[in-house]
Amino acid sequence: MKIEAMEYEKTGISEVNPHEIVSKSEWLVACKDLLKREKKLT
């Protein structure tokens, strides 16, 4: 358990929270990219 906690501190990813923790600006860039890719499909 201690190793898992240390890994979580480094990456922000665990079995409970499988998503990476990013800054708001990084999230916004990824969100805009996703919207562009979704629009191509429709």
C-alpha atoms as one frame of an Amber mdcrd trajectory, in Angstrom:
protein
   0.000   0.000   0.000   2.840   2.383   0.804   4.369   1.923  -2.679   0.994
   2.579  -4.324   0.655   5.824  -2.350   4.134   6.908  -3.450   3.301   6.137
  -7.101   0.085   8.143  -6.783   1.993  11.158  -5.468   4.284  11.053  -8.520
   1.645  10.490 -11.216  -1.730  11.400  -9.711  -3.027   8.062 -11.000  -4.305
   5.167  -8.880  -6.814   2.336  -9.202  -9.430   4.557  -7.581  -8.550   7.591
  -9.748  -7.270   6.228 -13.102  -7.111   9.716 -14.656  -4.097  11.966 -14.772
  -4.353  15.235 -12.836  -3.476  18.176 -15.104  -3.583  21.950 -14.986  -6.603
  23.865 -16.256  -4.683  25.066 -19.335  -3.637  21.494 -20.246  -7.220  20.317
 -19.795  -8.516  23.135 -22.012  -6.108  22.238 -24.835  -7.137  18.571 -24.635
 -10.833  19.486 -24.526 -10.557  21.689 -27.627  -8.682  18.925 -29.441 -11.394
  16.417 -28.530 -14.115  18.777 -29.777 -12.298  19.177 -33.113 -12.014  15.406
 -33.511 -15.705  14.920 -32.600 -16.761  17.570 -35.115 -14.888  15.729 -37.907
 -17.006  12.662 -37.185 -20.342  14.473 -37.413
